Amino acid sequence: MFALLAATTIALCAVGVNGACNIPPTLWCDNPQIAKKCGVEQQCEDYARAFEHQRVKITLLYEALCGGCQQFILNVLQPQIFHDLGDIVDIELIPYGNAKNESGTIVCQHGEKECDMNKYESCAIHYINGTNAAVPFIYCLEKAIHDGKELAEATKQCYRKEKISTAVQSKISTCHSGPLGDKLQQDAGLRTDAVGPIKHKFVPWVLVQGVSLNGVQSIQNDLALFICQWYIGPKPAACPPDSITSGIDTRYW
């Protein structure tokens, strides 16, 4: 099945789709003959050239005490996406979720405790540098919180487990208790409120390549499979065999 994002792009830029095309848009680039029949052969070729070997960007809008967010991080994001597909994805984490900015004061869905945790996680993400580097630490924190630990205890546990340097620990602590943490949360709120073309309706909410769409939310539990299909290039071993030939036809690479 052709990548959801690619199909959306092609559908938007295709001019005068052939009337003989009776094939769903998600399949247009599966085969050059189909692409030609549907009048999008050039668009398929252009997309494949532009995005070959480029990481698929996944953005997660979430909040620290949201049970559904924790389940997604624990069961999908870390094991299926970060662990299995880390070489082909770029994961962006935005801990804010359904919070509201009321005249400069952030009010969180699950109270002040969640606001404090969101701020802490924003600081951790800010200072644990590198592609996807913060994901294991956030996973560790969310698992510990899910298991009933308070933030201070969870923090100590995850610093040890993920071998976070004392220098970075100090920066995170200063950020958490100071104005930078507040600014990072304000920025997270602006980022969350600005997503489109569809505004987020709940959390967890997933963006693909920075684009917010309803359809992506219905496949959250199967997101790893779709990433395998969306990525243009050799697939990681964790991708199912049928994803090797699904997506954009290899003749477009």
TAKA-V185009 format. One record per backbone hydrogen bond with DSSP energy under -0.5 kcal/mol. NH is the residue of the N-H (numbers start at 1). CO is the residue of the C=O. If there is no record, write none. Layout:
{{NH | CO} {NH | CO}}
This chain:
{{2 | 26} {7 | 3} {8 | 4} {9 | 5} {10 | 6} {11 | 7} {12 | 8} {13 | 9} {14 | 10} {16 | 14} {21 | 18} {22 | 20} {27 | 24} {28 | 25} {30 | 27} {35 | 31} {36 | 32} {37 | 33} {38 | 34} {39 | 36} {40 | 35} {41 | 35} {44 | 40} {45 | 41} {46 | 42} {47 | 43} {48 | 44} {49 | 45} {50 | 46} {51 | 47} {52 | 48} {53 | 232} {54 | 51} {56 | 88} {57 | 55} {58 | 56} {58 | 90} {59 | 57} {59 | 207} {60 | 92} {61 | 59} {61 | 205} {62 | 60} {62 | 94} {66 | 63} {67 | 65} {70 | 66} {71 | 67} {72 | 68} {73 | 69} {74 | 70} {75 | 71} {76 | 72} {77 | 72} {78 | 73} {80 | 76} {81 | 76} {82 | 77} {83 | 78} {84 | 79} {85 | 81} {86 | 82} {88 | 85} {89 | 85} {90 | 56} {92 | 58} {92 | 90} {94 | 60} {96 | 62} {96 | 94} {97 | 94} {99 | 96} {100 | 107} {102 | 100} {102 | 105} {103 | 101} {105 | 102} {106 | 104} {107 | 100} {108 | 106} {111 | 108} {115 | 111} {116 | 112} {117 | 113} {118 | 114} {119 | 115} {120 | 116} {121 | 117} {122 | 118} {123 | 119} {124 | 120} {125 | 121} {126 | 122} {127 | 123} {128 | 124} {129 | 127} {133 | 130} {135 | 132} {138 | 134} {139 | 135} {140 | 136} {141 | 137} {142 | 138} {143 | 139} {144 | 140} {145 | 141} {146 | 142} {147 | 143} {148 | 145} {149 | 144} {154 | 150} {155 | 151} {156 | 152} {157 | 153} {158 | 154} {159 | 155} {160 | 156} {161 | 157} {162 | 158} {163 | 160} {164 | 159} {169 | 165} {170 | 166} {171 | 167} {172 | 168} {173 | 169} {174 | 170} {175 | 171} {176 | 172} {177 | 173} {178 | 174} {178 | 175} {181 | 175} {181 | 178} {182 | 178} {183 | 179} {184 | 180} {185 | 181} {186 | 182} {187 | 183} {188 | 184} {189 | 185} {190 | 186} {191 | 187} {192 | 188} {193 | 189} {194 | 190} {195 | 192} {198 | 212} {199 | 197} {204 | 61} {205 | 61} {207 | 59} {208 | 211} {209 | 57} {211 | 208} {212 | 196} {213 | 211} {217 | 213} {217 | 214} {218 | 214} {218 | 215} {219 | 216} {220 | 217} {222 | 219} {223 | 220} {225 | 222} {226 | 222} {227 | 223} {228 | 224} {229 | 225} {230 | 226} {231 | 227} {232 | 51} {233 | 231} {239 | 236} {243 | 240} {244 | 241} {245 | 242} {246 | 242} {249 | 29} {252 | 249} {253 | 250}}
